[in-house]
């Protein structure tokens, strides 16, 4: 079973061997959103933590920088 848990003032905890893929929204010349662009598959373990503070040096994975930044996730 796949599960994503939002931890208090910390990372998003992912379990259950859930694939991780970066998808961007592609735009046309007028700037309108027209397509999804699948740009990267990440190697991932069965359980992992995703950065929620933006400070990780290993994005998208958590590097525990939320603790140094005193992240307030409210």
MMTF fields as JSON, N, C-alpha, C and O atoms, coordinates in Angstrom:
{
  "mmtfVersion": "1.0.0",
  "mmtfProducer": "UNKNOWN",
  "numBonds": 295,
  "numAtoms": 296,
  "numGroups": 74,
  "numChains": 1,
  "numModels": 1,
  "chainsPerModel": [1],
  "groupsPerChain": [74],
  "chainIdList": ["A"],
  "bondAtomList": [4, 2, 8, 6, 12, 10, 16, 14, 20, 18, 24, 22, 28, 26, 32, 30, 36, 34, 40, 38, 44, 42, 48, 46, 52, 50, 56, 54, 60, 58, 64, 62, 68, 66, 72, 70, 76, 74, 80, 78, 84, 82, 88, 86, 92, 90, 96, 94, 100, 98, 104, 102, 108, 106, 112, 110, 116, 114, 120, 118, 124, 122, 128, 126, 132, 130, 136, 134, 140, 138, 144, 142, 148, 146, 152, 150, 156, 154, 160, 158, 164, 162, 168, 166, 172, 170, 176, 174, 180, 178, 184, 182, 188, 186, 192, 190, 196, 194, 200, 198, 204, 202, 208, 206, 212, 210, 216, 214, 220, 218, 224, 222, 228, 226, 232, 230, 236, 234, 240, 238, 244, 242, 248, 246, 252, 250, 256, 254, 260, 258, 264, 262, 268, 266, 272, 270, 276, 274, 280, 278, 284, 282, 288, 286, 292, 290],
  "bondOrderList": [1, 1, 1, 1, 1, 1, 1, 1, 1, 1, 1, 1, 1, 1, 1, 1, 1, 1, 1, 1, 1, 1, 1, 1, 1, 1, 1, 1, 1, 1, 1, 1, 1, 1, 1, 1, 1, 1, 1, 1, 1, 1, 1, 1, 1, 1, 1, 1, 1, 1, 1, 1, 1, 1, 1, 1, 1, 1, 1, 1, 1, 1, 1, 1, 1, 1, 1, 1, 1, 1, 1, 1, 1],
  "groupList": [{"groupName": "UNK", "atomNameList": ["N", "CA", "C", "O"], "elementList": ["N", "C", "C", "O"], "formalChargeList": [0, 0, 0, 0], "bondAtomList": [1, 0, 2, 1, 3, 2], "bondOrderList": [1, 1, 2], "singleLetterCode": "X", "chemCompType": "L-PEPTIDE LINKING"}],
  "groupTypeList": [0, 0, 0, 0, 0, 0, 0, 0, 0, 0, 0, 0, 0, 0, 0, 0, 0, 0, 0, 0, 0, 0, 0, 0, 0, 0, 0, 0, 0, 0, 0, 0, 0, 0, 0, 0, 0, 0, 0, 0, 0, 0, 0, 0, 0, 0, 0, 0, 0, 0, 0, 0, 0, 0, 0, 0, 0, 0, 0, 0, 0, 0, 0, 0, 0, 0, 0, 0, 0, 0, 0, 0, 0, 0],
  "groupIdList": [1, 2, 3, 4, 5, 6, 7, 8, 9, 10, 11, 12, 13, 14, 15, 16, 17, 18, 19, 20, 21, 22, 23, 24, 25, 26, 27, 28, 29, 30, 31, 32, 33, 34, 35, 36, 37, 38, 39, 40, 41, 42, 43, 44, 45, 46, 47, 48, 49, 50, 51, 52, 53, 54, 55, 56, 57, 58, 59, 60, 61, 62, 63, 64, 65, 66, 67, 68, 69, 70, 71, 72, 73, 74],
  "secStructList": [7, 7, 3, 3, 3, 3, 7, 6, 6, 1, 7, 3, 3, 3, 3, 1, 1, 7, 7, 7, 3, 3, 3, 3, 3, 3, 3, 7, 6, 6, 7, 7, 3, 3, 3, 3, 3, 3, 3, 3, 3, 7, 7, 7, 7, 1, 1, 3, 3, 3, 7, 1, 1, 1, 7, 7, 6, 6, 6, 6, 5, 7, 7, 1, 2, 2, 2, 2, 6, 6, 7, 7, 7, 7],
  "xCoordList": [0.828, 0.0, 0.885, 1.813, 0.594, 1.326, 0.791, -0.408, 1.722, 1.282, 2.205, 3.426, 1.621, 2.372, 1.872, 0.681, 2.799, 2.455, 3.123, 4.33, 2.351, 2.891, 3.287, 2.427, 4.586, 5.04, 5.004, 5.134, 4.828, 4.742, 6.105, 7.084, 6.169, 7.392, 8.559, 9.715, 8.265, 9.32, 8.964, 8.131, 9.599, 9.431, 8.131, 7.396, 7.87, 6.783, 7.358, 8.333, 6.773, 7.281, 6.527, 5.303, 7.25, 6.656, 7.021, 8.187, 6.023, 6.282, 5.471, 4.507, 5.884, 5.147, 5.663, 4.902, 6.944, 7.562, 6.842, 6.505, 6.611, 5.914, 6.923, 7.845, 6.784, 7.738, 7.78, 6.792, 8.923, 9.108, 9.539, 10.59, 8.719, 8.952, 8.735, 7.762, 9.631, 9.46, 8.636, 8.972, 7.559, 6.696, 6.565, 6.249, 6.805, 6.659, 5.492, 5.103, 4.946, 3.86, 4.462, 5.108, 4.245, 4.752, 3.762, 2.55, 4.285, 3.436, 3.663, 4.716, 2.645, 2.786, 3.363, 3.693, 3.486, 4.09, 3.328, 3.911, 2.031, 1.216, 1.291, 0.719, 2.002, 2.146, 1.072, 1.05, 0.17, -0.893, -0.357, 0.44, -0.788, -0.395, -1.036, -2.254, -0.212, -0.746, -0.374, -0.985, 0.611, 1.029, 1.841, 2.385, 1.904, 2.796, 4.081, 4.041, 5.213, 6.512, 7.177, 7.585, 7.28, 7.907, 9.406, 9.916, 10.12, 11.51, 12.532, 13.697, 12.133, 13.149, 12.511, 11.54, 13.066, 12.722, 13.846, 15.021, 13.503, 14.507, 14.668, 13.693, 15.9, 16.121, 15.616, 15.913, 14.867, 14.27, 14.237, 14.093, 14.372, 14.204, 12.714, 11.881, 12.371, 10.969, 10.32, 9.117, 11.101, 10.609, 11.575, 12.79, 11.045, 11.914, 11.198, 9.983, 11.968, 11.422, 11.69, 12.803, 10.66, 10.781, 10.9, 10.213, 11.763, 11.984, 10.703, 10.037, 10.372, 9.208, 9.603, 8.763, 10.896, 11.319, 12.066, 12.223, 12.526, 13.267, 14.755, 15.481, 15.222, 16.625, 17.536, 18.736, 17.012, 17.829, 18.851, 18.537, 20.06, 21.08, 20.872, 21.515, 19.993, 19.749, 18.286, 17.657, 17.744, 16.341, 16.08, 16.931, 14.968, 13.773, 13.76, 12.783, 14.841, 14.878, 15.242, 15.947, 14.755, 15.012, 16.466, 17.01, 17.086, 18.445, 18.495, 19.569, 17.35, 17.199, 17.464, 17.651, 17.484, 17.714, 16.548, 16.712, 15.363, 14.213, 14.503, 13.975, 15.334, 15.666, 16.537, 16.362, 17.469, 18.336, 17.586, 17.9, 16.595, 15.838, 14.667, 13.968, 14.444, 13.3, 11.997, 11.226, 11.781, 10.599, 9.318, 9.15, 8.429, 7.098, 6.121, 5.752, 5.708, 4.861, 3.409, 2.609, 3.033, 1.623, 1.252, 0.102],
  "yCoordList": [-1.17, 0.0, 1.251, 1.362, 2.178, 3.441, 4.396, 4.434, 5.181, 6.114, 7.325, 7.18, 8.53, 9.768, 10.426, 10.703, 10.678, 11.291, 12.656, 12.773, 13.676, 15.027, 15.143, 15.134, 15.252, 15.343, 16.795, 17.721, 16.981, 18.323, 18.992, 18.5, 20.104, 20.904, 20.097, 20.367, 19.115, 18.287, 17.806, 18.404, 16.722, 16.245, 15.495, 15.177, 15.222, 14.338, 12.927, 12.655, 12.032, 10.67, 9.763, 9.654, 9.117, 8.293, 6.832, 6.507, 5.965, 4.539, 3.718, 4.198, 2.48, 1.57, 1.506, 1.205, 1.785, 1.653, 2.492, 1.993, 3.759, 4.682, 5.357, 6.008, 5.227, 5.828, 7.358, 7.991, 7.923, 9.371, 9.866, 9.477, 10.728, 11.231, 12.738, 13.223, 13.487, 14.934, 15.22, 14.774, 15.968, 16.358, 17.874, 18.453, 18.521, 19.969, 20.275, 19.441, 21.46, 21.877, 22.655, 23.683, 22.157, 22.816, 23.85, 23.67, 24.931, 26.019, 26.234, 25.902, 26.799, 27.167, 28.589, 29.191, 29.124, 30.447, 31.559, 32.584, 31.363, 32.377, 32.25, 33.063, 31.222, 31.03, 30.187, 30.04, 29.624, 28.781, 27.379, 26.846, 26.788, 25.422, 24.46, 24.47, 23.623, 22.747, 21.278, 20.428, 20.96, 19.565, 19.323, 20.25, 18.062, 17.643, 17.15, 16.421, 17.533, 17.088, 16.235, 16.736, 14.938, 14.001, 14.107, 13.694, 14.66, 14.986, 14.14, 14.105, 13.463, 12.718, 11.677, 11.952, 10.485, 9.449, 9.43, 9.435, 9.409, 9.363, 7.935, 7.188, 7.551, 6.292, 6.513, 7.541, 5.576, 5.78, 4.461, 3.392, 4.542, 3.342, 3.098, 3.906, 2.006, 1.686, 2.728, 2.969, 3.347, 4.394, 5.572, 5.38, 6.789, 7.957, 9.191, 9.183, 10.256, 11.519, 12.598, 12.717, 13.382, 14.471, 15.804, 16.036, 16.672, 17.989, 18.819, 18.868, 19.461, 20.348, 21.799, 22.697, 22.029, 23.382, 24.098, 25.318, 23.346, 23.936, 24.087, 24.567, 23.687, 23.896, 22.698, 22.801, 21.576, 20.378, 20.525, 21.066, 20.047, 20.031, 18.838, 18.755, 17.927, 16.711, 16.646, 15.591, 17.78, 17.827, 16.802, 16.609, 16.165, 16.42, 15.733, 15.842, 15.022, 14.279, 15.184, 16.18, 14.83, 15.595, 15.438, 14.333, 16.551, 16.536, 17.027, 17.363, 17.075, 17.522, 19.006, 19.453, 19.775, 21.217, 21.916, 23.025, 21.288, 21.894, 22.132, 23.075, 21.288, 21.454, 22.693, 23.415, 22.936, 24.11, 25.394, 26.454, 25.294, 26.473, 26.783, 27.776, 25.942, 26.085, 26.209, 27.153, 25.244, 25.242, 25.252, 24.452, 26.163, 26.205, 25.83, 26.668, 24.593, 24.079, 24.459, 23.978, 25.314, 25.682, 26.552, 26.976],
  "zCoordList": [0.0, 0.0, 0.0, 0.801, -0.894, -0.976, 0.078, 0.355, 0.672, 1.698, 1.712, 1.649, 1.796, 1.965, 3.237, 3.378, 4.175, 5.448, 5.522, 5.309, 5.82, 5.997, 7.465, 8.346, 7.728, 9.112, 9.585, 8.785, 10.884, 11.447, 11.349, 11.91, 10.64, 10.493, 9.925, 10.251, 9.081, 8.51, 7.119, 6.439, 6.698, 5.318, 5.09, 6.025, 3.814, 3.414, 3.425, 2.725, 4.2, 4.331, 3.369, 3.443, 2.473, 1.426, 1.692, 1.916, 1.665, 1.87, 0.877, 0.281, 0.719, -0.145, -1.566, -2.485, -1.766, -3.078, -4.131, -5.205, -3.823, -4.718, -5.646, -5.155, -6.969, -7.905, -7.781, -7.41, -8.095, -8.029, -9.402, -9.911, -9.998, -11.351, -11.359, -10.782, -12.009, -12.14, -13.394, -14.491, -13.211, -14.321, -14.298, -13.258, -15.431, -15.554, -16.483, -17.301, -16.353, -17.234, -18.4, -18.202, -19.618, -20.812, -21.32, -21.208, -21.877, -22.368, -23.86, -24.404, -24.502, -25.908, -26.015, -24.993, -27.215, -27.438, -26.726, -26.372, -26.515, -25.838, -24.309, -23.583, -23.833, -22.395, -21.751, -20.529, -22.559, -22.019, -21.729, -22.501, -20.63, -20.282, -21.27, -21.452, -21.912, -22.954, -22.813, -23.461, -21.982, -21.893, -20.622, -20.021, -20.235, -19.171, -19.807, -20.799, -19.254, -19.756, -18.686, -17.638, -18.966, -18.048, -18.26, -19.301, -17.279, -17.528, -16.779, -17.174, -15.722, -14.978, -14.08, -13.374, -14.115, -13.139, -12.114, -12.483, -10.842, -9.787, -9.297, -9.214, -8.97, -8.276, -6.854, -6.245, -6.329, -5.019, -4.25, -4.844, -2.925, -2.106, -1.856, -2.269, -1.192, -0.92, -0.014, -0.114, 0.87, 1.768, 1.691, 1.739, 1.572, 1.482, 2.001, 2.2, 2.22, 2.72, 1.679, 1.167, 1.37, 0.405, 1.129, 2.124, 0.638, 1.228, 1.162, 0.128, 2.261, 2.286, 2.543, 2.476, 2.839, 3.195, 2.075, 2.114, 1.079, -0.026, 0.222, -0.649, 1.393, 1.745, 1.549, 1.803, 1.111, 0.96, -0.168, -1.228, 0.061, -0.981, -1.915, -2.962, -1.552, -2.33, -2.774, -2.696, -3.239, -3.666, -4.76, -5.628, -4.741, -3.966, -2.606, -1.864, -2.273, -1.024, 0.149, -0.017, 1.324, 2.541, 2.962, 2.96, 3.32, 3.848, 5.282, 5.782, 5.952, 7.339, 7.53, 8.662, 6.46, 6.585, 7.263, 7.772, 7.284, 7.964, 9.443, 10.032, 10.045, 11.454, 11.668, 12.65, 10.754, 10.855, 10.539, 11.08, 9.662, 9.245, 10.165, 9.963, 11.176, 12.076, 11.269, 11.443, 10.398, 9.546, 10.374, 11.294, 10.036, 10.634, 9.534, 8.711, 9.519, 8.447, 8.526, 7.724, 9.472, 9.564, 8.391, 8.276]
}
